[in-house]
Amino acid sequence: MGKAVPRAVKQRAMVLLEKNPDAFSEDFEKNKAVLRELSLPFSKVEQNLMAGFIARKLAKSKKKVTSKEEVQHG
């Protein structure tokens, strides 16, 4: 099992995701690049944790939306 993401990192990631919803995607590498471009005062480890958390969050939300659509159409 992997490391748990600290609550502070999750909160920061959620704020960034709310402010820049179109900037992030399900791709970890793209999210890392976006976080680097924003030039925020986070360490490399924090940036990686945020990038991974955002990628997983978007993948889960996309999966949830598609499963709801299948239930409605099925």
C-alpha positions as CSV (number, residue, x, y, z in Angstrom):
1,M,0.0,0.0,0.0
2,G,1.2,3.5,-0.8
3,K,1.8,6.5,1.4
4,A,-1.2,8.4,2.6
5,V,-1.5,12.0,1.3
6,P,-1.4,14.5,4.2
7,R,-4.6,16.5,4.8
8,A,-2.8,19.8,4.2
9,V,-1.6,18.7,0.7
10,K,-5.1,17.5,-0.2
11,Q,-6.6,20.9,0.9
12,R,-4.0,22.8,-1.2
13,A,-4.6,20.6,-4.2
14,M,-8.4,21.0,-3.9
15,V,-8.0,24.8,-3.8
16,L,-5.8,24.7,-6.9
17,L,-8.2,22.4,-8.7
18,E,-11.1,24.7,-7.9
19,K,-9.2,27.8,-9.1
20,N,-7.8,26.1,-12.3
21,P,-10.2,23.3,-13.2
22,D,-9.1,23.2,-16.9
23,A,-5.4,23.3,-16.2
24,F,-5.3,19.8,-14.7
25,S,-5.9,16.4,-16.1
26,E,-5.7,12.7,-15.2
27,D,-2.0,12.7,-16.3
28,F,0.5,12.9,-13.4
29,E,3.3,14.3,-15.6
30,K,1.1,17.1,-17.0
31,N,-0.1,18.0,-13.5
32,K,3.5,18.2,-12.3
33,A,4.3,20.6,-15.2
34,V,1.2,22.8,-14.4
35,L,2.3,23.0,-10.7
36,R,5.8,23.9,-11.7
37,E,4.5,26.7,-14.1
38,L,2.4,28.1,-11.3
39,S,5.6,28.8,-9.3
40,L,4.1,28.1,-5.9
41,P,6.3,27.7,-2.9
42,F,5.9,23.9,-2.5
43,S,8.7,21.4,-2.2
44,K,9.2,18.8,-5.0
45,V,7.7,16.1,-2.8
46,E,4.6,18.2,-2.1
47,Q,4.2,19.0,-5.8
48,N,4.4,15.3,-6.6
49,L,1.9,14.4,-4.0
50,M,-0.5,17.1,-5.2
51,A,-0.1,16.1,-8.8
52,G,-0.9,12.5,-8.0
53,F,-3.8,13.4,-5.8
54,I,-5.3,15.6,-8.5
55,A,-4.8,12.9,-11.1
56,R,-6.5,10.3,-9.0
57,K,-9.3,12.7,-8.0
58,L,-10.1,13.5,-11.7
59,A,-9.9,9.9,-12.7
60,K,-12.3,8.9,-9.9
61,S,-14.8,11.6,-10.8
62,K,-14.6,10.7,-14.5
63,K,-15.2,7.0,-13.6
64,K,-18.1,8.0,-11.4
65,V,-19.8,10.1,-14.1
66,T,-19.5,7.3,-16.7
67,S,-20.9,4.7,-14.4
68,K,-23.9,7.0,-13.6
69,E,-24.5,7.4,-17.3
70,E,-24.4,3.7,-17.8
71,V,-27.0,3.2,-15.1
72,Q,-29.3,5.8,-16.5
73,H,-29.0,4.4,-20.1
74,G,-29.1,0.8,-19.0
